[in-house]
Amino acid sequence: MKRKLSEFSVDPHSPLLDGHFPGNPIVPGAHVLERVVEAIGVSCSARIKKLSHVKFSAIIPPAVVVEIWIDDSAKSTGKIIFEVVHATAKSRLCSGAIELEHE
């Protein structure tokens, strides 16, 4: 079942953007993935083993609101598919899979 877990944006004045890149800041991919892992861990009450097949389709500028969506229909196999989507344009910005620890 596909469902929205959360949404977030990064303040244009956040120290997270320092050096990434001066004059033309973008949200670091590591921060995006950290938010995905956090949202899935809380929502699914599961321990995460690893990320796989991660692909960034576009850059994410500061102040843009993005949504984290998951398809957990394959959760029983230990995998959750995720997408990070532009909240307004609904375009995919990042996607991949999260493999869960076996219980």
Biopython code that builds the backbone (N, CA, C, O; Angstrom):
import numpy as np
from Bio.PDB.StructureBuilder import StructureBuilder

atoms = [
    (1, "MET", "N", (0.836, -1.171, 0.000)),
    (1, "MET", "CA", (0.000, 0.000, 0.000)),
    (1, "MET", "C", (0.889, 1.245, 0.000)),
    (1, "MET", "O", (1.810, 1.354, 0.810)),
    (2, "LYS", "N", (0.615, 2.167, -0.896)),
    (2, "LYS", "CA", (1.379, 3.397, -0.983)),
    (2, "LYS", "C", (0.755, 4.446, -0.074)),
    (2, "LYS", "O", (-0.454, 4.678, -0.102)),
    (3, "ARG", "N", (1.617, 5.086, 0.744)),
    (3, "ARG", "CA", (1.095, 6.105, 1.655)),
    (3, "ARG", "C", (2.165, 7.149, 1.962)),
    (3, "ARG", "O", (3.366, 6.883, 1.906)),
    (4, "LYS", "N", (1.683, 8.344, 2.288)),
    (4, "LYS", "CA", (2.566, 9.447, 2.639)),
    (4, "LYS", "C", (2.922, 9.342, 4.118)),
    (4, "LYS", "O", (2.051, 9.195, 4.976)),
    (5, "LEU", "N", (4.232, 9.420, 4.397)),
    (5, "LEU", "CA", (4.690, 9.350, 5.780)),
    (5, "LEU", "C", (4.880, 10.721, 6.404)),
    (5, "LEU", "O", (4.458, 10.962, 7.535)),
    (6, "SER", "N", (5.511, 11.609, 5.667)),
    (6, "SER", "CA", (5.815, 12.921, 6.226)),
    (6, "SER", "C", (6.219, 13.881, 5.120)),
    (6, "SER", "O", (6.324, 13.515, 3.950)),
    (7, "GLU", "N", (6.441, 15.120, 5.533)),
    (7, "GLU", "CA", (6.969, 16.118, 4.613)),
    (7, "GLU", "C", (7.945, 16.994, 5.378)),
    (7, "GLU", "O", (7.888, 17.092, 6.603)),
    (8, "PHE", "N", (8.843, 17.629, 4.633)),
    (8, "PHE", "CA", (9.817, 18.515, 5.264)),
    (8, "PHE", "C", (10.352, 19.503, 4.243)),
    (8, "PHE", "O", (10.187, 19.333, 3.035)),
    (9, "SER", "N", (10.991, 20.532, 4.757)),
    (9, "SER", "CA", (11.752, 21.473, 3.938)),
    (9, "SER", "C", (12.935, 21.921, 4.772)),
    (9, "SER", "O", (12.952, 21.741, 5.990)),
    (10, "VAL", "N", (13.907, 22.497, 4.124)),
    (10, "VAL", "CA", (15.094, 22.996, 4.819)),
    (10, "VAL", "C", (15.117, 24.512, 4.670)),
    (10, "VAL", "O", (15.038, 25.047, 3.564)),
    (11, "ASP", "N", (15.226, 25.188, 5.806)),
    (11, "ASP", "CA", (15.288, 26.649, 5.826)),
    (11, "ASP", "C", (16.492, 27.121, 5.009)),
    (11, "ASP", "O", (17.586, 26.575, 5.158)),
    (12, "PRO", "N", (16.308, 28.126, 4.148)),
    (12, "PRO", "CA", (17.426, 28.620, 3.328)),
    (12, "PRO", "C", (18.618, 29.137, 4.143)),
    (12, "PRO", "O", (19.723, 29.252, 3.613)),
    (13, "HIS", "N", (18.402, 29.447, 5.418)),
    (13, "HIS", "CA", (19.481, 29.953, 6.264)),
    (13, "HIS", "C", (20.053, 28.876, 7.182)),
    (13, "HIS", "O", (20.848, 29.182, 8.070)),
    (14, "SER", "N", (19.666, 27.645, 6.983)),
    (14, "SER", "CA", (20.133, 26.544, 7.826)),
    (14, "SER", "C", (21.633, 26.317, 7.655)),
    (14, "SER", "O", (22.135, 26.360, 6.532)),
    (15, "PRO", "N", (22.354, 26.077, 8.749)),
    (15, "PRO", "CA", (23.779, 25.753, 8.634)),
    (15, "PRO", "C", (24.011, 24.437, 7.871)),
    (15, "PRO", "O", (25.127, 24.158, 7.431)),
    (16, "LEU", "N", (22.967, 23.649, 7.723)),
    (16, "LEU", "CA", (23.053, 22.415, 6.948)),
    (16, "LEU", "C", (23.515, 22.690, 5.513)),
    (16, "LEU", "O", (24.129, 21.836, 4.874)),
    (17, "LEU", "N", (23.212, 23.892, 5.020)),
    (17, "LEU", "CA", (23.531, 24.244, 3.635)),
    (17, "LEU", "C", (24.905, 24.880, 3.468)),
    (17, "LEU", "O", (25.357, 25.090, 2.342)),
    (18, "ASP", "N", (25.577, 25.190, 4.585)),
    (18, "ASP", "CA", (26.908, 25.811, 4.502)),
    (18, "ASP", "C", (27.833, 24.945, 3.656)),
    (18, "ASP", "O", (28.027, 23.765, 3.948)),
    (19, "GLY", "N", (28.392, 25.524, 2.627)),
    (19, "GLY", "CA", (29.333, 24.808, 1.773)),
    (19, "GLY", "C", (28.683, 23.871, 0.777)),
    (19, "GLY", "O", (29.374, 23.102, 0.108)),
    (20, "HIS", "N", (27.375, 23.921, 0.669)),
    (20, "HIS", "CA", (26.674, 22.959, -0.207)),
    (20, "HIS", "C", (25.666, 23.676, -1.096)),
    (20, "HIS", "O", (24.497, 23.350, -0.890)),
    (21, "PHE", "N", (25.850, 24.455, -1.906)),
    (21, "PHE", "CA", (27.017, 25.071, -2.496)),
    (21, "PHE", "C", (26.858, 26.589, -2.383)),
    (21, "PHE", "O", (25.779, 27.110, -2.664)),
    (22, "PRO", "N", (27.896, 27.300, -1.983)),
    (22, "PRO", "CA", (27.783, 28.748, -1.788)),
    (22, "PRO", "C", (27.252, 29.452, -3.047)),
    (22, "PRO", "O", (27.740, 29.227, -4.154)),
    (23, "GLY", "N", (26.252, 30.302, -2.849)),
    (23, "GLY", "CA", (25.663, 31.038, -3.968)),
    (23, "GLY", "C", (24.574, 30.273, -4.695)),
    (23, "GLY", "O", (23.758, 30.883, -5.386)),
    (24, "ASN", "N", (24.537, 28.961, -4.561)),
    (24, "ASN", "CA", (23.529, 28.127, -5.212)),
    (24, "ASN", "C", (23.267, 26.894, -4.349)),
    (24, "ASN", "O", (23.553, 25.771, -4.763)),
    (25, "PRO", "N", (22.716, 27.108, -3.137)),
    (25, "PRO", "CA", (22.591, 25.989, -2.195)),
    (25, "PRO", "C", (21.580, 24.930, -2.629)),
    (25, "PRO", "O", (20.566, 25.221, -3.263)),
    (26, "ILE", "N", (21.898, 23.694, -2.263)),
    (26, "ILE", "CA", (20.973, 22.572, -2.459)),
    (26, "ILE", "C", (20.963, 21.743, -1.175)),
    (26, "ILE", "O", (21.927, 21.750, -0.410)),
    (27, "VAL", "N", (19.882, 21.046, -0.958)),
    (27, "VAL", "CA", (19.768, 20.191, 0.224)),
    (27, "VAL", "C", (20.661, 18.961, -0.004)),
    (27, "VAL", "O", (20.528, 18.278, -1.020)),
    (28, "PRO", "N", (21.562, 18.682, 0.931)),
    (28, "PRO", "CA", (22.452, 17.523, 0.770)),
    (28, "PRO", "C", (21.666, 16.205, 0.704)),
    (28, "PRO", "O", (20.715, 15.993, 1.457)),
    (29, "GLY", "N", (22.079, 15.345, -0.198)),
    (29, "GLY", "CA", (21.428, 14.051, -0.351)),
    (29, "GLY", "C", (21.452, 13.233, 0.927)),
    (29, "GLY", "O", (20.500, 12.511, 1.223)),
    (30, "ALA", "N", (22.545, 13.342, 1.693)),
    (30, "ALA", "CA", (22.634, 12.599, 2.952)),
    (30, "ALA", "C", (21.535, 13.031, 3.919)),
    (30, "ALA", "O", (20.998, 12.207, 4.660)),
    (31, "HIS", "N", (21.201, 14.324, 3.913)),
    (31, "HIS", "CA", (20.123, 14.804, 4.791)),
    (31, "HIS", "C", (18.773, 14.238, 4.344)),
    (31, "HIS", "O", (17.955, 13.840, 5.173)),
    (32, "VAL", "N", (18.550, 14.207, 3.047)),
    (32, "VAL", "CA", (17.295, 13.659, 2.516)),
    (32, "VAL", "C", (17.148, 12.208, 2.951)),
    (32, "VAL", "O", (16.090, 11.806, 3.436)),
    (33, "LEU", "N", (18.199, 11.428, 2.779)),
    (33, "LEU", "CA", (18.141, 10.008, 3.141)),
    (33, "LEU", "C", (17.997, 9.818, 4.649)),
    (33, "LEU", "O", (17.327, 8.886, 5.096)),
    (34, "GLU", "N", (18.616, 10.688, 5.428)),
    (34, "GLU", "CA", (18.457, 10.625, 6.875)),
    (34, "GLU", "C", (16.986, 10.831, 7.255)),
    (34, "GLU", "O", (16.471, 10.143, 8.135)),
    (35, "ARG", "N", (16.318, 11.768, 6.599)),
    (35, "ARG", "CA", (14.905, 12.012, 6.886)),
    (35, "ARG", "C", (14.046, 10.832, 6.462)),
    (35, "ARG", "O", (13.075, 10.502, 7.142)),
    (36, "VAL", "N", (14.389, 10.191, 5.348)),
    (36, "VAL", "CA", (13.659, 9.000, 4.887)),
    (36, "VAL", "C", (13.795, 7.873, 5.907)),
    (36, "VAL", "O", (12.802, 7.268, 6.309)),
    (37, "VAL", "N", (15.018, 7.599, 6.317)),
    (37, "VAL", "CA", (15.278, 6.524, 7.277)),
    (37, "VAL", "C", (14.546, 6.795, 8.591)),
    (37, "VAL", "O", (13.941, 5.895, 9.172)),
    (38, "GLU", "N", (14.606, 8.025, 9.042)),
    (38, "GLU", "CA", (13.921, 8.402, 10.285)),
    (38, "GLU", "C", (12.410, 8.181, 10.168)),
    (38, "GLU", "O", (11.798, 7.600, 11.064)),
    (39, "ALA", "N", (11.818, 8.637, 9.083)),
    (39, "ALA", "CA", (10.366, 8.508, 8.894)),
    (39, "ALA", "C", (9.944, 7.046, 8.808)),
    (39, "ALA", "O", (8.932, 6.659, 9.392)),
    (40, "ILE", "N", (10.699, 6.241, 8.093)),
    (40, "ILE", "CA", (10.347, 4.826, 7.953)),
    (40, "ILE", "C", (10.554, 4.096, 9.275)),
    (40, "ILE", "O", (9.726, 3.271, 9.659)),
    (41, "GLY", "N", (11.629, 4.382, 9.963)),
    (41, "GLY", "CA", (11.885, 3.736, 11.244)),
    (41, "GLY", "C", (10.784, 3.999, 12.253)),
    (41, "GLY", "O", (10.368, 3.091, 12.973)),
    (42, "VAL", "N", (10.308, 5.236, 12.310)),
    (42, "VAL", "CA", (9.237, 5.590, 13.240)),
    (42, "VAL", "C", (7.913, 4.979, 12.796)),
    (42, "VAL", "O", (7.200, 4.388, 13.607)),
    (43, "SER", "N", (7.581, 5.116, 11.522)),
    (43, "SER", "CA", (6.296, 4.662, 11.005)),
    (43, "SER", "C", (6.128, 3.153, 11.047)),
    (43, "SER", "O", (5.051, 2.648, 11.363)),
    (44, "CYS", "N", (7.189, 2.442, 10.729)),
    (44, "CYS", "CA", (7.081, 0.990, 10.587)),
    (44, "CYS", "C", (7.589, 0.229, 11.799)),
    (44, "CYS", "O", (7.535, -1.001, 11.826)),
    (45, "SER", "N", (8.076, 0.937, 12.791)),
    (45, "SER", "CA", (8.625, 0.284, 13.993)),
    (45, "SER", "C", (9.571, -0.847, 13.613)),
    (45, "SER", "O", (9.479, -1.959, 14.133)),
    (46, "ALA", "N", (10.474, -0.540, 12.702)),
    (46, "ALA", "CA", (11.386, -1.572, 12.206)),
    (46, "ALA", "C", (12.824, -1.075, 12.251)),
    (46, "ALA", "O", (13.087, 0.123, 12.147)),
    (47, "ARG", "N", (13.739, -2.008, 12.406)),
    (47, "ARG", "CA", (15.159, -1.674, 12.316)),
    (47, "ARG", "C", (15.580, -1.762, 10.857)),
    (47, "ARG", "O", (15.229, -2.703, 10.146)),
    (48, "ILE", "N", (16.327, -0.776, 10.436)),
    (48, "ILE", "CA", (16.717, -0.698, 9.036)),
    (48, "ILE", "C", (18.104, -1.304, 8.854)),
    (48, "ILE", "O", (19.049, -0.979, 9.573)),
    (49, "LYS", "N", (18.197, -2.196, 7.868)),
    (49, "LYS", "CA", (19.456, -2.887, 7.580)),
    (49, "LYS", "C", (20.304, -2.060, 6.616)),
    (49, "LYS", "O", (21.474, -1.789, 6.887)),
    (50, "LYS", "N", (19.702, -1.656, 5.476)),
    (50, "LYS", "CA", (20.459, -0.870, 4.501)),
    (50, "LYS", "C", (19.531, -0.220, 3.485)),
    (50, "LYS", "O", (18.373, -0.604, 3.323)),
    (51, "LEU", "N", (20.082, 0.771, 2.815)),
    (51, "LEU", "CA", (19.419, 1.425, 1.685)),
    (51, "LEU", "C", (19.943, 0.776, 0.412)),
    (51, "LEU", "O", (21.112, 0.396, 0.342)),
    (52, "SER", "N", (19.085, 0.650, -0.593)),
    (52, "SER", "CA", (19.556, 0.116, -1.874)),
    (52, "SER", "C", (18.824, 0.799, -3.030)),
    (52, "SER", "O", (17.735, 1.347, -2.856)),
    (53, "HIS", "N", (19.427, 0.755, -4.183)),
    (53, "HIS", "CA", (18.847, 1.286, -5.419)),
    (53, "HIS", "C", (18.418, 2.749, -5.285)),
    (53, "HIS", "O", (17.399, 3.155, -5.844)),
    (54, "VAL", "N", (19.201, 3.540, -4.540)),
    (54, "VAL", "CA", (18.865, 4.952, -4.334)),
    (54, "VAL", "C", (19.248, 5.748, -5.576)),
    (54, "VAL", "O", (20.355, 5.625, -6.102)),
    (55, "LYS", "N", (18.299, 6.570, -6.030)),
    (55, "LYS", "CA", (18.536, 7.408, -7.204)),
    (55, "LYS", "C", (17.950, 8.786, -6.956)),
    (55, "LYS", "O", (16.775, 8.920, -6.614)),
    (56, "PHE", "N", (18.776, 9.808, -7.130)),
    (56, "PHE", "CA", (18.298, 11.181, -7.075)),
    (56, "PHE", "C", (17.988, 11.615, -8.500)),
    (56, "PHE", "O", (18.851, 11.554, -9.377)),
    (57, "SER", "N", (16.756, 12.054, -8.729)),
    (57, "SER", "CA", (16.308, 12.445, -10.066)),
    (57, "SER", "C", (16.446, 13.939, -10.303)),
    (57, "SER", "O", (16.472, 14.391, -11.448)),
    (58, "ALA", "N", (16.533, 14.707, -9.222)),
    (58, "ALA", "CA", (16.630, 16.162, -9.329)),
    (58, "ALA", "C", (17.211, 16.709, -8.040)),
    (58, "ALA", "O", (17.166, 16.057, -6.997)),
    (59, "ILE", "N", (17.760, 17.924, -8.122)),
    (59, "ILE", "CA", (18.252, 18.575, -6.913)),
    (59, "ILE", "C", (17.065, 19.111, -6.120)),
    (59, "ILE", "O", (15.985, 19.339, -6.666)),
    (60, "ILE", "N", (17.285, 19.304, -4.831)),
    (60, "ILE", "CA", (16.246, 19.858, -3.970)),
    (60, "ILE", "C", (16.761, 21.175, -3.411)),
    (60, "ILE", "O", (17.659, 21.191, -2.569)),
    (61, "PRO", "N", (16.191, 22.280, -3.881)),
    (61, "PRO", "CA", (16.601, 23.581, -3.354)),
    (61, "PRO", "C", (16.038, 23.801, -1.946)),
    (61, "PRO", "O", (15.052, 23.171, -1.564)),
    (62, "PRO", "N", (16.671, 24.701, -1.173)),
    (62, "PRO", "CA", (16.126, 25.019, 0.142)),
    (62, "PRO", "C", (14.714, 25.598, 0.019)),
    (62, "PRO", "O", (14.353, 26.176, -1.007)),
    (63, "ALA", "N", (13.932, 25.435, 1.075)),
    (63, "ALA", "CA", (12.565, 25.964, 1.204)),
    (63, "ALA", "C", (11.529, 25.199, 0.383)),
    (63, "ALA", "O", (10.334, 25.466, 0.517)),
    (64, "VAL", "N", (11.944, 24.268, -0.453)),
    (64, "VAL", "CA", (10.989, 23.457, -1.209)),
    (64, "VAL", "C", (10.438, 22.380, -0.279)),
    (64, "VAL", "O", (11.199, 21.668, 0.376)),
    (65, "VAL", "N", (9.127, 22.265, -0.226)),
    (65, "VAL", "CA", (8.500, 21.238, 0.607)),
    (65, "VAL", "C", (8.478, 19.928, -0.170)),
    (65, "VAL", "O", (8.004, 19.871, -1.305)),
    (66, "VAL", "N", (8.995, 18.886, 0.453)),
    (66, "VAL", "CA", (8.997, 17.561, -0.166)),
    (66, "VAL", "C", (8.241, 16.588, 0.724)),
    (66, "VAL", "O", (8.152, 16.769, 1.938)),
    (67, "GLU", "N", (7.702, 15.557, 0.099)),
    (67, "GLU", "CA", (6.946, 14.525, 0.806)),
    (67, "GLU", "C", (7.680, 13.201, 0.705)),
    (67, "GLU", "O", (8.297, 12.897, -0.316)),
    (68, "ILE", "N", (7.611, 12.424, 1.763)),
    (68, "ILE", "CA", (8.185, 11.077, 1.774)),
    (68, "ILE", "C", (7.026, 10.086, 1.672)),
    (68, "ILE", "O", (6.144, 10.048, 2.529)),
    (69, "TRP", "N", (7.049, 9.288, 0.608)),
    (69, "TRP", "CA", (6.027, 8.270, 0.351)),
    (69, "TRP", "C", (6.671, 6.897, 0.413)),
    (69, "TRP", "O", (7.828, 6.727, 0.029)),
    (70, "ILE", "N", (5.920, 5.921, 0.896)),
    (70, "ILE", "CA", (6.421, 4.547, 0.882)),
    (70, "ILE", "C", (5.372, 3.612, 0.280)),
    (70, "ILE", "O", (4.174, 3.894, 0.284)),
    (71, "ASP", "N", (5.864, 2.503, -0.231)),
    (71, "ASP", "CA", (5.015, 1.385, -0.634)),
    (71, "ASP", "C", (5.504, 0.214, 0.196)),
    (71, "ASP", "O", (6.563, -0.354, -0.071)),
    (72, "ASP", "N", (4.719, -0.143, 1.210)),
    (72, "ASP", "CA", (5.149, -1.209, 2.102)),
    (72, "ASP", "C", (4.451, -2.537, 1.826)),
    (72, "ASP", "O", (4.377, -3.403, 2.697)),
    (73, "SER", "N", (3.942, -2.685, 0.607)),
    (73, "SER", "CA", (3.257, -3.931, 0.256)),
    (73, "SER", "C", (4.206, -5.130, 0.263)),
    (73, "SER", "O", (3.762, -6.272, 0.382)),
    (74, "ALA", "N", (5.503, -4.875, 0.137)),
    (74, "ALA", "CA", (6.482, -5.971, 0.157)),
    (74, "ALA", "C", (7.185, -6.067, 1.511)),
    (74, "ALA", "O", (8.219, -6.726, 1.624)),
    (75, "LYS", "N", (6.633, -5.415, 2.541)),
    (75, "LYS", "CA", (7.266, -5.406, 3.859)),
    (75, "LYS", "C", (7.511, -6.820, 4.389)),
    (75, "LYS", "O", (8.505, -7.067, 5.073)),
    (76, "SER", "N", (6.615, -7.737, 4.074)),
    (76, "SER", "CA", (6.776, -9.113, 4.552)),
    (76, "SER", "C", (8.048, -9.769, 3.996)),
    (76, "SER", "O", (8.553, -10.730, 4.576)),
    (77, "THR", "N", (8.559, -9.257, 2.886)),
    (77, "THR", "CA", (9.804, -9.770, 2.312)),
    (77, "THR", "C", (11.018, -9.008, 2.837)),
    (77, "THR", "O", (12.157, -9.302, 2.475)),
    (78, "GLY", "N", (10.752, -8.018, 3.703)),
    (78, "GLY", "CA", (11.843, -7.262, 4.295)),
    (78, "GLY", "C", (12.268, -6.048, 3.503)),
    (78, "GLY", "O", (13.377, -5.547, 3.689)),
    (79, "LYS", "N", (11.398, -5.560, 2.612)),
    (79, "LYS", "CA", (11.768, -4.424, 1.777)),
    (79, "LYS", "C", (10.636, -3.404, 1.738)),
    (79, "LYS", "O", (9.459, -3.761, 1.667)),
    (80, "ILE", "N", (11.017, -2.119, 1.788)),
    (80, "ILE", "CA", (10.067, -1.020, 1.633)),
    (80, "ILE", "C", (10.603, -0.096, 0.544)),
    (80, "ILE", "O", (11.757, 0.328, 0.592)),
    (81, "ILE", "N", (9.767, 0.211, -0.426)),
    (81, "ILE", "CA", (10.124, 1.123, -1.507)),
    (81, "ILE", "C", (9.743, 2.534, -1.070)),
    (81, "ILE", "O", (8.673, 2.744, -0.500)),
    (82, "PHE", "N", (10.626, 3.507, -1.341)),
    (82, "PHE", "CA", (10.313, 4.883, -0.969)),
    (82, "PHE", "C", (10.493, 5.841, -2.140)),
    (82, "PHE", "O", (11.234, 5.569, -3.085)),
    (83, "GLU", "N", (9.798, 6.962, -2.050)),
    (83, "GLU", "CA", (9.950, 8.064, -2.997)),
    (83, "GLU", "C", (9.926, 9.370, -2.215)),
    (83, "GLU", "O", (9.174, 9.520, -1.252)),
    (84, "VAL", "N", (10.754, 10.304, -2.638)),
    (84, "VAL", "CA", (10.710, 11.671, -2.134)),
    (84, "VAL", "C", (10.177, 12.497, -3.294)),
    (84, "VAL", "O", (10.746, 12.497, -4.386)),
    (85, "VAL", "N", (9.066, 13.210, -3.043)),
    (85, "VAL", "CA", (8.314, 13.871, -4.109)),
    (85, "VAL", "C", (8.161, 15.353, -3.796)),
    (85, "VAL", "O", (7.934, 15.727, -2.645)),
    (86, "HIS", "N", (8.284, 16.194, -4.816)),
    (86, "HIS", "CA", (8.020, 17.628, -4.674)),
    (86, "HIS", "C", (6.555, 17.778, -4.290)),
    (86, "HIS", "O", (5.680, 17.279, -4.997)),
    (87, "ALA", "N", (6.273, 18.459, -3.180)),
    (87, "ALA", "CA", (4.909, 18.537, -2.646)),
    (87, "ALA", "C", (3.933, 19.236, -3.581)),
    (87, "ALA", "O", (2.751, 18.891, -3.601)),
    (88, "THR", "N", (4.397, 20.203, -4.349)),
    (88, "THR", "CA", (3.506, 20.944, -5.242)),
    (88, "THR", "C", (3.452, 20.328, -6.633)),
    (88, "THR", "O", (2.373, 20.050, -7.158)),
    (89, "ALA", "N", (4.617, 20.117, -7.224)),
    (89, "ALA", "CA", (4.681, 19.611, -8.601)),
    (89, "ALA", "C", (4.425, 18.107, -8.676)),
    (89, "ALA", "O", (4.107, 17.584, -9.745)),
    (90, "LYS", "N", (4.561, 17.412, -7.549)),
    (90, "LYS", "CA", (4.373, 15.949, -7.470)),
    (90, "LYS", "C", (5.389, 15.178, -8.313)),
    (90, "LYS", "O", (5.150, 14.029, -8.685)),
    (91, "SER", "N", (6.518, 15.811, -8.609)),
    (91, "SER", "CA", (7.562, 15.123, -9.371)),
    (91, "SER", "C", (8.495, 14.374, -8.416)),
    (91, "SER", "O", (8.748, 14.822, -7.298)),
    (92, "ARG", "N", (8.992, 13.242, -8.871)),
    (92, "ARG", "CA", (9.900, 12.422, -8.066)),
    (92, "ARG", "C", (11.270, 13.082, -8.020)),
    (92, "ARG", "O", (11.817, 13.480, -9.048)),
    (93, "LEU", "N", (11.816, 13.194, -6.813)),
    (93, "LEU", "CA", (13.131, 13.783, -6.623)),
    (93, "LEU", "C", (14.166, 12.736, -6.226)),
    (93, "LEU", "O", (15.355, 12.877, -6.513)),
    (94, "CYS", "N", (13.698, 11.695, -5.568)),
    (94, "CYS", "CA", (14.591, 10.631, -5.090)),
    (94, "CYS", "C", (13.750, 9.376, -4.883)),
    (94, "CYS", "O", (12.569, 9.460, -4.545)),
    (95, "SER", "N", (14.360, 8.224, -5.086)),
    (95, "SER", "CA", (13.651, 6.966, -4.852)),
    (95, "SER", "C", (14.656, 5.893, -4.480)),
    (95, "SER", "O", (15.862, 6.054, -4.668)),
    (96, "GLY", "N", (14.140, 4.800, -3.951)),
    (96, "GLY", "CA", (15.011, 3.688, -3.586)),
    (96, "GLY", "C", (14.271, 2.667, -2.748)),
    (96, "GLY", "O", (13.042, 2.662, -2.682)),
    (97, "ALA", "N", (15.038, 1.811, -2.116)),
    (97, "ALA", "CA", (14.463, 0.762, -1.274)),
    (97, "ALA", "C", (15.196, 0.731, 0.059)),
    (97, "ALA", "O", (16.374, 1.074, 0.155)),
    (98, "ILE", "N", (14.479, 0.317, 1.059)),
    (98, "ILE", "CA", (15.051, 0.124, 2.390)),
    (98, "ILE", "C", (14.858, -1.336, 2.744)),
    (98, "ILE", "O", (13.745, -1.860, 2.687)),
    (99, "GLU", "N", (15.947, -1.987, 3.110)),
    (99, "GLU", "CA", (15.876, -3.362, 3.555)),
    (99, "GLU", "C", (15.825, -3.373, 5.075)),
    (99, "GLU", "O", (16.610, -2.693, 5.736)),
    (100, "LEU", "N", (14.902, -4.145, 5.620)),
    (100, "LEU", "CA", (14.690, -4.206, 7.056)),
    (100, "LEU", "C", (15.435, -5.379, 7.672)),
    (100, "LEU", "O", (15.674, -6.392, 7.015)),
    (101, "GLU", "N", (15.800, -5.232, 8.941)),
    (101, "GLU", "CA", (16.406, -6.328, 9.699)),
    (101, "GLU", "C", (15.375, -7.422, 9.875)),
    (101, "GLU", "O", (14.194, -7.135, 10.071)),
    (102, "HIS", "N", (15.798, -8.656, 9.809)),
    (102, "HIS", "CA", (14.889, -9.777, 10.089)),
    (102, "HIS", "C", (14.631, -9.813, 11.594)),
    (102, "HIS", "O", (15.542, -9.621, 12.399)),
    (103, "GLU", "N", (13.388, -10.057, 11.954)),
    (103, "GLU", "CA", (13.035, -10.084, 13.373)),
    (103, "GLU", "C", (13.214, -11.464, 13.944)),
    (103, "GLU", "O", (12.964, -11.678, 15.130)),
]
sb = StructureBuilder()
sb.init_structure("model")
sb.init_model(0)
sb.init_chain("A")
sb.init_seg("    ")
for serial, (resi, resn, name, xyz) in enumerate(atoms, 1):
    if name == "N":
        sb.init_residue(resn, " ", resi, " ")
    sb.init_atom(name, np.array(xyz, "f"), 0.0, 1.0, " ", f" {name:<3s}", serial, name[0])
structure = sb.get_structure()
